[in-house]
Amino acid sequence: MADLLKSLSYAAAGMEAQQARLRHVAENISNVDTPGYRRKLVSFDENMADGTVRAGKVTLDRSALNQVYDPGNPQADASGHYDGSNVDLVVEVADAREAQRSYEANLKIFDQARSMTQSLFDLLRR
């Protein structure tokens, strides 16, 4: 019984971690055209006390910012360039799909454990 309840907490923690990841991916996508924006990266940490996973520290991607040529932009330097963002839309969409699938996998585990727990309670009531 305790293992079934643990699996519920593991799956719930996994869903929370993927939800945080999706939130940052959406933020990155919404700022793809924001000058000077650096992509946010989410790491995952294991909680040593109970073995669950959680979203860890958010860091900024330190890769080079794209140089955008637009002489009419007020942020452009003498050569007509300014710093764009370092967000790659293809990478962000791939990260979003991976996070979504991981969330769905955790949701299926949660539903399965809940169903098994309910079946166990039904057997105990007889």
N, C-alpha and C positions, 0 to 999 in steps of 0.2 A: 504494500500500500504506500509506504513512504517513497518508494522508487517512482511510482506513478505521479505522486505529488511533486517530486523533484523534477520529473520531466516536464511538468506544467511550468515550473519556474524557469527551467532552462529555455524552453521555447518562448516564454514571455520575454525573457531578457534578450534573446536573440532578435525578437521582433522589435523591441525598443532600440536596440543597437542599429538595426537596419533602417528604422524610421529616422534616426538621427543622421545616418549617412545620406538617405534620400533628401532630407531637408537641406543639407549642405550642397548636394549635387544640384538641387533646384536653385539654390542661391547662386551657384557658379554659373548655371545656364542663364539666369536672369541678368547677370553682370558681364556677359560675354563681350559686350560693346562698351563697357565702362572703362575709360582711360585710366591706366595705372592699377587696375584691379588684379590682384594675385589670387589664383585658384586656392580654395580651401581643401585640405586633405584631412580625413578622419581616420584615426587609428583605432584599433580595438584592443581592449585590455581584458585579461581574465581576472575575475574576482577570486582571489585565492581562498577566501573564507568559504564560499559555497560552490565554486567552479563555474559560475555563470560568466557570460561575456557581456561587455558593455562598451559603449562608444567612449573612446579615450580623448586625449588632448587633440584639439584642432590646430593644425599647423598650416602655414602658408607655403605654397609651392614657390621655391626660390629660382625656378628656371627663368630664363630671360624673357622680358616682356616683348611682345611684337612691336616692331617699329611701323607705324602707319604713316603713309605719305598723304597729307592733306594740308597744303599751304594755307587754305582759308580758315583752318581751325585756330581758335585763339590760343590753344596750348602748343601749337607747332613752334619749333625753333627756327633759326635762320634758314636751315635747309628744307623746311617744310614738313619735318617729321615730328611725331609725338609718340609717347609710350602708350600702346594699347594694353589689352589684358593678355594673360598667358593661358586663357581658357581655350581648350580645344573641344569644340562641340561634339565631335565623334567620340572622344574619350568619355565625355560626360554622359552621353546617351548610353554608351556601353556600361558605365558604372551604374547608371540608373536601372538598367535592365538586370544587371547582376544583383543589385540590392533588392529589387522587386522579387526576383526569383528566390533569393535567400529568405526574404520575408514570407513568401508563400510557403516555402518548405517548413519554416518554423510554425506557421499557422496550421499546416496539416498535422505536424507532430502534436501541437497543442490540442487540436480537435480529436485526434486519435486517442491521446492520453485522457482527455475529458470523457470520451465515449467509453473507454475501458473502465475508468473510475465509476461512471454511472452504472455500467453493467455489474461491477463488483458490488455496489451498494444494493442493486436490485436482487442479487443473489443472497446477500446477507439478510435482507428483509424477509425472505421466504422462511 
